[in-house]
Amino acid sequence: MVPDLDLDPKRLLDLTLGSLLLVLAAPLLAAAALTLTFSARHPGAAFTHKRLAGLEGRVFTARSLATRRHRLDLLSRLPHVVSGEMSLVGPAPLAPGDPRAAAPWRRSVRPGLTGLAQVRRRSPMPWDEPALLDQHYVEQHWIGLDLVILLRTPAAALAPYGGDAAAARIPAQGHLSDTDHRPRGYSAAG
C-alpha cells in the first residue's frame, strides 16, 4: 500500500522544515543529552516525559531535554513534529486532563512548538489573552502566518523577560480581545 502523499501546505512545512531543523540541531541535541546524562545534577535523566493532548484529543508522550537553556527543550521535540504528533506552529500543548484541552477548536489542530501566544508572551497582555491568541491562531491560521511566527520565534525565545515587549509583536496584527470570540449578539450586560 502506498502512503497518502497528498499533504496540506502546513503539514508539508512541518515535514520539510522540521526535518531540516532536526538534522541541523541533532549534534547540539546529542551533546546536550550526553552532558545531562553524565552531569552530577541530573545523572541519567537527560529527558523528561510528559503526556500531552494532540490532534483530535489523541494523547502522546512528549520527550524533551531536561533543560530550558537556549530553548533546547523545544528543539528536542522536533521528532514529534516530523512524526505528526505536533506542528512547528500551533496552540500551546496541554495535558490531557486540562479542561482547556477539550475545546473543539484546540482539538482540531496539532499543538505547536511555538505559536502566536509564545511570540507575544512578553507583550503587556492580560493573563487570559494567551488562550485567546491560541484560539485566534486556530481560527485564522494560514501558511503565511506560520512563516511570520517562525521568523519571530528565535528573537522571542532568546529575549530576556522584561525586555522590549514591542519587539515580540507581529506587525500589522489588529487588536484581539475576548469580544472577537463571542457569538453574534452576545452582550455582557444581559
Buried (B, 14 or more C-beta within 10 A) or exposed (E): EEEEEEEEEBBEBBBEBBBEBBEEBEEEBEEBBEEBBEBEEBEEEBBBEEEBBBBEEEEBEBBBBBBEEEBBBBBBBBBBBBEBBBBBBBBBBBEBEEEBBEBEBBBEBBBBBBBBBBBBBBBEBEEEBBBBBBBBBBEEBEEEBBBBBBEBBEEBBEBEEEEEBEEBBBEEBEEBEEEEBEEEEEEEEE
